[in-house]
């Protein structure tokens, strides 16, 4: 690579400029913990938000626990 084609060390793409960033903006949310789950399109069509997914999963957990306790 010739000297003319090398990028200068102080050049940065505009999209990488983080001067307007806020330190610690998501700190509290990060501390709470996060689990990202990808839903298949047919499931996402039924469960539009995390609240409905959580409600359905809690019902399933209760049902499963009842099955285990009955056995």
NURO-277348 format. One record per atom (N, C-alpha, C, O): x, y, z. Coordinates in Angstrom, 3 decimals, always signed. Layout:
// residues N
(pt (X,Y,Z))
...
***
This chain:
// residues 71
(pt (+0.856,-1.163,+0.000))
(pt (+0.000,+0.000,+0.000))
(pt (+0.905,+1.230,+0.000))
(pt (+1.807,+1.345,+0.830))
(pt (+0.666,+2.120,-0.908))
(pt (+1.497,+3.318,-0.974))
(pt (+1.082,+4.323,+0.082))
(pt (-0.019,+4.241,+0.628))
(pt (+1.947,+5.258,+0.368))
(pt (+1.673,+6.286,+1.364))
(pt (+0.443,+7.115,+0.969))
(pt (-0.310,+7.550,+1.840))
(pt (+0.238,+7.333,-0.312))
(pt (-0.861,+8.168,-0.787))
(pt (-2.220,+7.511,-0.529))
(pt (-3.210,+8.214,-0.323))
(pt (-2.284,+6.176,-0.536))
(pt (-3.568,+5.501,-0.373))
(pt (-3.900,+5.160,+1.076))
(pt (-5.023,+4.746,+1.362))
(pt (-2.954,+5.322,+1.993))
(pt (-3.217,+5.028,+3.398))
(pt (-4.091,+6.120,+4.004))
(pt (-3.834,+7.304,+3.786))
(pt (-5.127,+5.740,+4.766))
(pt (-5.933,+6.763,+5.418))
(pt (-5.143,+7.406,+6.554))
(pt (-4.294,+6.766,+7.173))
(pt (-5.427,+8.659,+6.816))
(pt (-4.756,+9.353,+7.908))
(pt (-5.293,+8.828,+9.231))
(pt (-6.462,+8.455,+9.337))
(pt (-4.427,+8.802,+10.233))
(pt (-4.797,+8.245,+11.528))
(pt (-5.907,+9.034,+12.202))
(pt (-6.687,+8.458,+12.960))
(pt (-6.003,+10.332,+11.951))
(pt (-6.994,+11.146,+12.622))
(pt (-8.327,+11.242,+11.871))
(pt (-9.227,+11.960,+12.309))
(pt (-8.463,+10.543,+10.770))
(pt (-9.712,+10.565,+10.017))
(pt (-10.693,+9.556,+10.603))
(pt (-10.334,+8.411,+10.877))
(pt (-11.902,+9.984,+10.786))
(pt (-12.942,+9.098,+11.307))
(pt (-14.206,+9.326,+10.487))
(pt (-14.537,+10.456,+10.128))
(pt (-14.884,+8.263,+10.206))
(pt (-16.139,+8.384,+9.483))
(pt (-17.148,+9.147,+10.345))
(pt (-17.144,+9.003,+11.568))
(pt (-17.992,+9.939,+9.737))
(pt (-18.976,+10.713,+10.512))
(pt (-19.894,+9.831,+11.359))
(pt (-20.284,+10.233,+12.456))
(pt (-20.244,+8.642,+10.874))
(pt (-21.143,+7.775,+11.635))
(pt (-20.494,+7.175,+12.880))
(pt (-21.187,+6.615,+13.730))
(pt (-19.172,+7.288,+12.994))
(pt (-18.479,+6.781,+14.176))
(pt (-18.244,+7.869,+15.222))
(pt (-17.637,+7.613,+16.262))
(pt (-18.716,+9.061,+14.950))
(pt (-18.515,+10.176,+15.873))
(pt (-19.431,+10.019,+17.077))
(pt (-20.653,+10.062,+16.934))
(pt (-18.856,+9.839,+18.258))
(pt (-19.645,+9.613,+19.474))
(pt (-19.570,+10.804,+20.433))
(pt (-19.878,+10.673,+21.618))
(pt (-19.163,+11.951,+19.920))
(pt (-19.015,+13.117,+20.795))
(pt (-20.332,+13.538,+21.438))
(pt (-20.312,+14.155,+22.503))
(pt (-21.468,+13.229,+20.834))
(pt (-22.758,+13.611,+21.402))
(pt (-23.324,+12.559,+22.340))
(pt (-24.443,+12.713,+22.829))
(pt (-22.574,+11.493,+22.604))
(pt (-23.041,+10.401,+23.447))
(pt (-23.165,+10.806,+24.910))
(pt (-22.554,+11.773,+25.364))
(pt (-23.971,+10.041,+25.631))
(pt (-24.179,+10.287,+27.049))
(pt (-23.627,+9.096,+27.821))
(pt (-24.062,+7.963,+27.614))
(pt (-22.681,+9.346,+28.701))
(pt (-22.072,+8.273,+29.483))
(pt (-23.080,+7.719,+30.488))
(pt (-23.720,+8.478,+31.217))
(pt (-23.217,+6.401,+30.524))
(pt (-24.078,+5.748,+31.501))
(pt (-25.567,+5.840,+31.203))
(pt (-26.385,+5.604,+32.092))
(pt (-25.931,+6.171,+29.990))
(pt (-27.338,+6.356,+29.631))
(pt (-28.177,+5.111,+29.920))
(pt (-29.316,+5.228,+30.372))
(pt (-27.635,+3.932,+29.667))
(pt (-28.375,+2.684,+29.844))
(pt (-27.843,+1.857,+31.012))
(pt (-28.124,+0.662,+31.097))
(pt (-27.089,+2.470,+31.903))
(pt (-26.450,+1.744,+33.004))
(pt (-27.471,+1.027,+33.888))
(pt (-27.319,-0.163,+34.164))
(pt (-28.502,+1.735,+34.330))
(pt (-29.486,+1.119,+35.229))
(pt (-30.223,-0.021,+34.536))
(pt (-30.443,-1.071,+35.139))
(pt (-30.603,+0.174,+33.289))
(pt (-31.295,-0.877,+32.547))
(pt (-30.389,-2.092,+32.393))
(pt (-30.852,-3.227,+32.503))
(pt (-29.111,-1.864,+32.140))
(pt (-28.152,-2.963,+32.004))
(pt (-28.021,-3.725,+33.320))
(pt (-27.929,-4.952,+33.319))
(pt (-28.011,-3.012,+34.426))
(pt (-27.891,-3.646,+35.727))
(pt (-29.089,-4.543,+36.031))
(pt (-28.942,-5.537,+36.742))
(pt (-30.257,-4.217,+35.515))
(pt (-31.454,-5.024,+35.730))
(pt (-31.367,-6.348,+34.991))
(pt (-32.035,-7.313,+35.363))
(pt (-30.565,-6.400,+33.968))
(pt (-30.416,-7.621,+33.178))
(pt (-31.407,-7.640,+32.030))
(pt (-32.493,-7.067,+32.116))
(pt (-31.027,-8.287,+30.985))
(pt (-31.855,-8.338,+29.796))
(pt (-31.693,-9.689,+29.130))
(pt (-30.581,-10.207,+29.028))
(pt (-32.788,-10.256,+28.680))
(pt (-32.761,-11.466,+27.867))
(pt (-33.471,-11.144,+26.563))
(pt (-34.645,-10.774,+26.562))
(pt (-32.774,-11.282,+25.483))
(pt (-33.365,-11.045,+24.182))
(pt (-33.740,-12.390,+23.596))
(pt (-32.906,-13.290,+23.501))
(pt (-34.992,-12.523,+23.205))
(pt (-35.494,-13.760,+22.630))
(pt (-36.121,-13.421,+21.292))
(pt (-36.940,-12.507,+21.201))
(pt (-35.745,-14.146,+20.261))
(pt (-36.315,-13.914,+18.940))
(pt (-37.490,-14.860,+18.732))
(pt (-37.365,-16.074,+18.898))
(pt (-38.620,-14.294,+18.371))
(pt (-39.816,-15.097,+18.133))
(pt (-39.959,-15.374,+16.650))
(pt (-39.619,-14.537,+15.813))
(pt (-40.459,-16.539,+16.336))
(pt (-40.777,-16.855,+14.952))
(pt (-41.944,-15.955,+14.531))
(pt (-42.743,-15.549,+15.376))
(pt (-42.049,-15.642,+13.249))
(pt (-43.085,-14.707,+12.789))
(pt (-44.511,-15.102,+13.182))
(pt (-45.312,-14.231,+13.520))
(pt (-44.844,-16.399,+13.145))
(pt (-46.208,-16.804,+13.495))
(pt (-46.494,-16.591,+14.981))
(pt (-47.624,-16.277,+15.356))
(pt (-45.485,-16.759,+15.818))
(pt (-45.650,-16.529,+17.258))
(pt (-45.722,-15.031,+17.528))
(pt (-46.538,-14.585,+18.335))
(pt (-44.884,-14.262,+16.866))
(pt (-44.881,-12.808,+17.043))
(pt (-46.208,-12.197,+16.607))
(pt (-46.607,-11.157,+17.129))
(pt (-46.889,-12.820,+15.670))
(pt (-48.181,-12.305,+15.225))
(pt (-49.231,-12.416,+16.326))
(pt (-50.170,-11.621,+16.366))
(pt (-49.083,-13.392,+17.219))
(pt (-50.039,-13.594,+18.311))
(pt (-49.651,-12.762,+19.529))
(pt (-50.508,-12.149,+20.165))
(pt (-48.356,-12.741,+19.852))
(pt (-47.867,-12.042,+21.031))
(pt (-47.206,-10.742,+20.584))
(pt (-46.056,-10.731,+20.144))
(pt (-47.947,-9.660,+20.703))
(pt (-47.483,-8.367,+20.185))
(pt (-46.504,-7.644,+21.107))
(pt (-45.783,-6.754,+20.657))
(pt (-46.463,-8.008,+22.384))
(pt (-45.566,-7.309,+23.301))
(pt (-45.037,-8.273,+24.358))
(pt (-45.519,-9.399,+24.481))
(pt (-44.053,-7.824,+25.110))
(pt (-43.429,-8.693,+26.102))
(pt (-44.395,-9.053,+27.220))
(pt (-44.295,-10.138,+27.794))
(pt (-45.320,-8.169,+27.537))
(pt (-46.282,-8.469,+28.595))
(pt (-47.136,-9.686,+28.251))
(pt (-47.364,-10.538,+29.109))
(pt (-47.605,-9.778,+27.022))
(pt (-48.439,-10.921,+26.635))
(pt (-47.628,-12.214,+26.582))
(pt (-48.142,-13.282,+26.914))
(pt (-46.390,-12.124,+26.175))
(pt (-45.521,-13.308,+26.166))
(pt (-45.276,-13.778,+27.597))
(pt (-45.373,-14.970,+27.888))
(pt (-44.960,-12.849,+28.482))
(pt (-44.707,-13.209,+29.878))
(pt (-45.943,-13.817,+30.530))
(pt (-45.832,-14.784,+31.283))
(pt (-47.113,-13.266,+30.251))
(pt (-48.348,-13.796,+30.822))
(pt (-48.587,-15.235,+30.357))
(pt (-48.941,-16.097,+31.162))
(pt (-48.396,-15.495,+29.073))
(pt (-48.591,-16.840,+28.533))
(pt (-47.572,-17.826,+29.111))
(pt (-47.915,-18.958,+29.450))
(pt (-46.325,-17.387,+29.217))
(pt (-45.301,-18.274,+29.772))
(pt (-45.550,-18.578,+31.240))
(pt (-45.314,-19.700,+31.688))
(pt (-46.023,-17.593,+31.996))
(pt (-46.336,-17.853,+33.410))
(pt (-47.482,-18.841,+33.548))
(pt (-47.469,-19.685,+34.443))
(pt (-48.467,-18.744,+32.675))
(pt (-49.570,-19.710,+32.698))
(pt (-49.046,-21.105,+32.371))
(pt (-49.461,-22.082,+32.994))
(pt (-48.150,-21.206,+31.415))
(pt (-47.562,-22.490,+31.055))
(pt (-46.733,-23.053,+32.205))
(pt (-46.767,-24.257,+32.463))
(pt (-45.998,-22.200,+32.889))
(pt (-45.213,-22.641,+34.051))
(pt (-46.133,-23.182,+35.135))
(pt (-45.872,-24.245,+35.700))
(pt (-47.215,-22.452,+35.431))
(pt (-48.166,-22.908,+36.445))
(pt (-48.778,-24.253,+36.061))
(pt (-48.939,-25.131,+36.909))
(pt (-49.115,-24.412,+34.792))
(pt (-49.679,-25.664,+34.300))
(pt (-48.677,-26.806,+34.441))
(pt (-49.031,-27.900,+34.881))
(pt (-47.442,-26.551,+34.070))
(pt (-46.402,-27.578,+34.163))
(pt (-46.140,-27.957,+35.614))
(pt (-45.959,-29.134,+35.923))
(pt (-46.120,-26.985,+36.494))
(pt (-45.913,-27.285,+37.911))
(pt (-47.064,-28.126,+38.462))
(pt (-46.847,-29.021,+39.279))
(pt (-48.274,-27.841,+38.020))
(pt (-49.430,-28.631,+38.438))
(pt (-49.326,-30.073,+37.954))
(pt (-49.719,-30.987,+38.679))
(pt (-48.812,-30.299,+36.763))
(pt (-48.641,-31.631,+36.223))
(pt (-47.598,-32.396,+37.018))
(pt (-47.765,-33.590,+37.266))
(pt (-46.535,-31.734,+37.417))
(pt (-45.451,-32.371,+38.180))
(pt (-45.953,-32.725,+39.566))
(pt (-45.665,-33.810,+40.069))
(pt (-46.698,-31.825,+40.189))
(pt (-47.200,-32.064,+41.544))
(pt (-48.236,-33.174,+41.573))
(pt (-48.355,-33.870,+42.582))
(pt (-48.995,-33.362,+40.489))
(pt (-50.005,-34.408,+40.417))
(pt (-49.406,-35.788,+40.205))
(pt (-50.038,-36.796,+40.522))
(pt (-48.201,-35.840,+39.674))
(pt (-47.580,-37.126,+39.343))
(pt (-47.031,-37.844,+40.532))
(pt (-46.482,-38.937,+40.394))
***
